[in-house]
Amino acid sequence: MKKEKIVYRFYRYEGEKLQAKREIPYELRLFSRLILDELCFNWNKNRLEEDINSSIEEGNKEEFLKASESYRHFIWE
């Protein structure tokens, strides 16, 4: 029996040029996410500390209790 041959015919692409993108390595994505998490954590913690201090200076007990309740999640270990 005779072997079958496959013939490929290529047609020129007439559309817009496409740019291939390289994927970012996993280690780099993980490292950048960890840095962003740490920055957000520190910023939120400092913001709550400022809110607690301002509510103590103003004597606003309700705002102090609300801010201190949120701050507990940052100091829990």
VOPAGU-2260 file (C-alpha; in pm, 1 decimal, decimal comma):
REM VOPAGU-2260
SITE   aa  ch    i         X         Y         Z
SITE  MET   A    0       0,0       0,0       0,0
SITE  LYS   A    1     127,8     340,7     -93,3
SITE  LYS   A    2     198,0     595,3     186,5
SITE  GLU   A    3     -21,8     899,5     191,3
SITE  LYS   A    4     151,1    1235,0     171,0
SITE  ILE   A    5      32,1    1546,6     344,8
SITE  VAL   A    6      77,3    1873,4     162,4
SITE  TYR   A    7      56,1    2199,3     354,9
SITE  ARG   A    8     -31,4    2515,6     175,0
SITE  PHE   A    9      44,2    2845,9     346,6
SITE  TYR   A   10    -152,6    3159,8     277,1
SITE  ARG   A   11     -21,3    3504,0     363,3
SITE  TYR   A   12    -203,4    3667,9     655,3
SITE  GLU   A   13    -377,5    3983,5     536,9
SITE  GLY   A   14    -483,4    4127,3     875,0
SITE  GLU   A   15    -309,3    4359,0    1120,2
SITE  LYS   A   16      23,8    4261,6    1269,0
SITE  LEU   A   17       6,5    4092,9    1608,1
SITE  GLN   A   18     263,2    4141,5    1881,5
SITE  ALA   A   19     361,0    3834,1    2080,2
SITE  LYS   A   20     379,6    3887,9    2455,9
SITE  ARG   A   21     608,1    3707,8    2693,6
SITE  GLU   A   22     455,1    3578,6    3011,6
SITE  ILE   A   23     588,3    3720,4    3337,4
SITE  PRO   A   24     769,0    3453,3    3543,4
SITE  TYR   A   25     581,9    3314,5    3843,1
SITE  GLU   A   26     850,5    3422,0    4090,7
SITE  LEU   A   27     830,8    3782,1    3975,1
SITE  ARG   A   28     450,8    3786,7    3996,5
SITE  LEU   A   29     460,0    3636,3    4346,4
SITE  PHE   A   30     727,8    3877,2    4464,7
SITE  SER   A   31     540,5    4181,6    4332,0
SITE  ARG   A   32     214,4    4065,5    4490,7
SITE  LEU   A   33     384,9    4014,8    4828,0
SITE  ILE   A   34     539,0    4361,5    4812,3
SITE  LEU   A   35     203,5    4520,5    4725,2
SITE  ASP   A   36      31,9    4331,3    5008,0
SITE  GLU   A   37     294,7    4451,5    5255,4
SITE  LEU   A   38     264,7    4811,8    5134,8
SITE  CYS   A   39    -115,6    4806,7    5160,1
SITE  PHE   A   40    -102,0    4645,5    5504,0
SITE  ASN   A   41     138,2    4909,7    5638,6
SITE  TRP   A   42     -54,6    5197,3    5481,2
SITE  ASN   A   43    -386,5    5078,3    5627,3
SITE  LYS   A   44    -229,5    5020,4    5969,5
SITE  ASN   A   45     -75,0    5368,6    5975,9
SITE  ARG   A   46    -402,5    5523,4    5862,7
SITE  LEU   A   47    -592,2    5353,4    6145,1
SITE  GLU   A   48    -329,3    5465,8    6397,1
SITE  GLU   A   49    -375,7    5823,7    6277,5
SITE  ASP   A   50    -754,4    5790,3    6308,7
SITE  ILE   A   51    -721,8    5652,1    6662,0
SITE  ASN   A   52    -486,5    5930,8    6766,3
SITE  SER   A   53    -707,7    6202,6    6616,6
SITE  SER   A   54   -1018,4    6060,5    6785,2
SITE  ILE   A   55    -834,9    6058,0    7121,8
SITE  GLU   A   56    -730,5    6421,2    7072,4
SITE  GLU   A   57   -1084,5    6523,7    6977,1
SITE  GLY   A   58   -1244,2    6312,3    7250,3
SITE  ASN   A   59   -1470,2    6127,9    7005,7
SITE  LYS   A   60   -1540,8    5795,4    7177,5
SITE  GLU   A   61   -1753,5    5640,3    6899,6
SITE  GLU   A   62   -1490,1    5700,8    6632,8
SITE  PHE   A   63   -1220,9    5568,4    6867,4
SITE  LEU   A   64   -1410,8    5244,2    6932,8
SITE  LYS   A   65   -1477,5    5192,4    6561,7
SITE  ALA   A   66   -1113,8    5254,0    6463,6
SITE  SER   A   67    -973,6    5043,3    6748,4
SITE  GLU   A   68   -1199,6    4752,1    6649,5
SITE  SER   A   69   -1060,5    4766,1    6294,7
SITE  TYR   A   70    -705,9    4803,0    6427,9
SITE  ARG   A   71    -731,3    4475,4    6622,7
SITE  HIS   A   72    -705,3    4281,0    6297,1
SITE  PHE   A   73    -365,7    4441,1    6227,8
SITE  ILE   A   74    -207,7    4356,9    6565,2
SITE  TRP   A   75    -349,3    4002,8    6593,2
SITE  GLU   A   76     -78,1    3736,0    6589,8
